[in-house]
């Protein structure tokens, strides 16, 4: 099969690029992905960083090699006996620009031809620039770029290193978060804790914008729960319904999804440093992408969990219903690992929080996190 090269800047690589790469490999059998330098552009990432992000994003695609180059793409192709260059087109502006590039390359008289791949319609809005612009305003970019690129954009633009904290009810997620925050302070590393469950409580019981008012009315209608005089949901009444019926819990989480993500984006805005997303149901809700599949899974002995929940005022029946409504830690771990495998990115850390004297384990966990994000430099 003919060897071809697909050249682009990749600052960073997007799902638009990846779609063209997959299509080209399917046709030509062997593809070189060339990450290049346009002297007229100012890049966010260095050439080596861009190459590495692309390589990490393309690990699952066979018959493909990622390289970096400087100078004219046709010169690299000519030196390496490559006769065809692949280029992507999103719109008429791209077409005019790419035709000009082809003519410039042809002026070197190396007989390098160009084949154009039009973008798929659902990806025509996707670009590196759009991902950067969204990240500047704390928008969600997981549908524009792969998670390894998303993580780098969060770090470079927003100064954020996001990790989800999960585990069964009663394992002590809040305690581990508080200890990581204290350790961060001792190392002059900012650590923020965002309690996703608390955001859900605010949507049910304190926020007054029209979106949340209408959401509560829909919950009242669908779940036959009462609103108080201020229009807020009786959480105890709602909990008695959704935590005893799996289909009702799923329906509620589906309705809550968009309002919750909006408030989460607002909570993330302007925060720098390590950000811990405290949520028992982040895996069940298929939201591991929020932390780029970087997760801390906390466990504890069943007896310890029950004792902690009783101290919070839960009855034995309430403890049982809430435990049965969540995935156990084995399933949570399985889901995180599956997400890591699918997205080719992420890290899972585990810690047992049965014993309150587990300071060394927490310190080790903190060190692993800072090493992973290169925050010890």
N, C-alpha and C positions, 0 to 999 in steps of 0.2 A: 504494500500500500504506500501511496505517496506521503511523505513527511511534510507537514505544513506548520506554520507558526501563527499564533494569535497574539498580537502585540497590543498592549494598553498600559496606562500608567498605574492603575490599581491602587488608588490612594483613598480608601482601601478597595479591595475586590468586592463586588456586589453579586447578588443573585442574578442580575442581568448578565454579567460576565460569565457566571457559572453555567447558565442556561446555554449560552452560545458555545462554551467549551464542551459541554456534554453532546450537543448536536454535532459539532465538528468532529469529535472523536468517533461518534457513531458513523459518520460518513467516510472519514479518511483513515481511521484505524490507529494513527499515531499523530500526536500533537505536541508541539512545544509551546508553552505559555511564556511569553516574553514580557517581563515587567521593565518598562523603559523610562527614559527621562526626556521630558519636553522642556527645553531651556526657558520657554516662555511661561511656564507654570511654576507656582509656588506650592510645594508639597507639605502636607502635614507630617507624613512619615518619611523616613529616609528610604533610599532605594533598597537597602537590605531588609528593613522592616517590612516594606511593601512586598518584597519577594517572599519573606517568611510567612506573612499573613496569608498570601495566596497559596503557598505550599501547604500550610496547615489546613486550609479550607478545601483543598482538592485531593486529600489523601486517599479518598475512596474511589477515585476515578482511575482506571487502568490505562496503560499505554500513553502516559502523559509525563512530561518533564517541565518543571518550572525553572526558568533562568532569569537573570537580570542582565541588562545591556545598556550601554550608552552609545549615543550616535544614531545614525539612521537605521531604521528597522531593515530596510532593503540591503544595507551593508552586511548586517549580521546574517541575513538569509543567504546572501551570495557567498559569504565565507564558509557557510555550513551546508552548502549544496541543497538549500531549500528553495523551491521554485514558486511557492504559493504562500501568500499572506492572507490571513483571515481578519476581517474587520466587522464590527457590529454597527447596526444602524437603528436608531430609535425614532428619528423624524427627518423631515426635509432638511433641517439645518445640519444634521449629522451627514446626510447624503452629500450636500454641497461641500462640506469640509473634507469628507473622506475622498471625494473625487479629486479635490485639489491635492491631497496628500499622495494619491496614486500617481497623478501627473508629475509631481515633484520627484517621487521615487523612480518613475519611468525615465526621467531626464538623466538618470545615472547610467542608463543603457546596460542594465544587468539582466534584463529579461525576467524580472520578478513580476508575477501577476497577482491580482487581488480578487478575492471572492468575498462578497458582502452577505452577511447574515442579518436579516431584519429581526428586530426584537419581538418576542411574543407580546401580544397586546396587553396582557395583564402585568407585564414588566416594563412597559414603555416609560413609566414615571420613575423608574428606579435608576439612581445614579449615586456616585460617591458624594457629589455635592449636596444632593437631597438628604442623604444620611447625616452628613455633617450639620446641615441647617436644622434638621429635626433634633439632633442631639443637643445643639445649642439651647433649644427651648425645652429640653427634657422630654422630647417626644419618644415614642417607642419605635425602634429601628430594626427589630428582629426579623421583620419581613422584607427588609431591604438588603441586609448584609448578614453573613454567617456569624455565629456567636463569637468566634475568636476575633473577628473584626469589630463587632459590637463592643466587646470588652475593651479593646484598644481605644476605640473612640470615646467610650465613657471615661477612660483613664486620661487621655490626652486633652479632651475638650472640657470635661466636667470635673476631673480630679476625683473620680469615684471608683471604688473597688467594692462590688456588690456581692454579698453572700446571703443565701437563705439559711435560716435556722429552723429546723423542723424536728419532729419526733412526736410520739404519742402524748396524749394529755397527761399532765402530771410529771413529766420527765425533768422539768426545771429549765425550760427554755429562757425564761426571763432572768434567772440567776446566771446562767452561762453568758447571756448578753451583757449583763451588768459587770461581770468579771472581765470580759474581753474589753469592755469600755474602760475599766480601771487600768488594765494593762496597757491599753493604748495611750492613756493619759501619761503613764509613767515613761513611755517611749516618745512622747510628743507626737503621737499619731492620733488624729481625730477619729473617733468612732461614734457613729450615730445608730440608734436603734429605731426602726419603724415597725410598729406593731400592726400588722395587716388586719388581724382580728379586731383590734380597737377601731381601725378605720371603718370596718363593717358596722361596729356598734354605733359610731357617730352617724353613719348614713341612716341607721334605723331610728336613732333617738336624739339627734341634736341639730343636724344640718337643715337649713330652711330654704335653700335655693330650689327653684321649680323642679329641676331634675330629680331631686331626692324626695320632694313632696309627692310627685307623680309616681315614683318608685314605691313609696310606702302605700299609696292607694292601690297599686297593682298587687302588692303583697297582701293587703287586707282582703282584696277581692278573691285572689287565687287560693289563699290559705285559710280564709275565714277566721282571721285574727282581728282583735279590736285595736283601735287607735285611741290614745288618750285625748284630752281636751286640746292639747297642742298639736295633735296630728302625728304623734310618734307611736312606734310599734311597741307593744308589750313583749319584750324579748323573752321573758320567761314562758309566756304562752306560746310564742312562736317556736322556741326551743323544744317544748313538749311535743310539737308536731313533727318538726323536721328531723330531730335526732332519733325518732322512733320509726321513721319511714324513709328508706334509702332513696326511693324515687322522689319524694318531696324535698329531701336535702339536695339532690342533684338539680331539681327544678329551681330551687331557691338560689343555689350557687350560680346557675346559668343567668338568672335575672340580675344578680348582684355584680356579675363580672365587669360590665362596662363602667358603671358608676364607681366601683372599687378601683379600677385601673386609673380613672381620671383623678381621684383623690390621691392615689399613690404617686402619680406623676407630680402632683403639687407638693407632696411631702418630700420627694426627692430633690426638688428644685433648689439649687443653691448650696446643697450640702456637699462637702468635700471630705475625702478620707474613706475609711472603711464604713460601709453601710450594711447593717444587719437587718434583713427582712424576716421578722419573727412571725411565722405562720405555721400552724399545725397541718394545714390542708394544702400547702403549696404544690405538692406532688399530685394529690388527688384532683386538684383544679387545673392540672397541666400548665402550670405557670413557672416551671423551672427555668424557662428562658429569661425570666426577669433577672436572675442572678447568673446567667450564662452557664447554668448547670453546676455552679459552685455552691456546695451545700455542706452544712454541718448537721449531722444526724445524731441526736442526743437520745440515749437510752437510760433506763433505770429499772430496777427490780419491781415486779408487780406490787409487792407489799408496800414498797416505798411510795409508789405512785398513788396507791389508794389512801395511804396515810396523809399525803400532801393534799389530795382532793377533799378529804373529810375536813381538814383544817380550813379549807376554803368555803365550807358550808354545803358541799354537795351531799345528797343522800346516796345510799347504796344503789338505788334504782337509777338516779341521774348519772352516777359514775359509770354504771354498766352501759346505759344507752349511749353515752358519749364515746366510750371506748369502742362500742360496736359500730358507731357511725364513721369511725376513722379507719384508715388502713393501719395495720400493725407495722412495726419498724422493718420487718422483713420485706413487706411489700413496698414501703417507702424507699428503702434502699434499692430494691429491684427497679423501681421506676426512675430513680435518679441515674442509675447505671445505664439503663436503656436509653435515656435522653443523652447521656454522654456519648454512648456508642453511635447513636443516630446523628448527632450534631458534630461529632468529631471534636468535642471540646467540653471541658469541665473537670471539676475535682470534687471528690467526696471525702470529707473528714468525719470520723466517728469518735464519740466520747461517751463513756459511761458516767452518769451523774447520780448514781445511787448513794454515794458517800460524799458528805459535805466537806470532807477533808481531802478532796481530789485536786488540790492546788497544783501539783506537779503536772497532772494531765492537762489542766487548763492552760498552764504556761507552755507546755509542749504544743498544744493546739494553736495558741497564739503565734508561736514561733513558726509553725508550718504555714500559717496564713500569711504572715509577713514575708516569709521566704518565697512563697508562691507569687506574690505580687511585687517582689523585689523592693520591699519597703524598708529593708535593713541597711540599704546603702547610705 
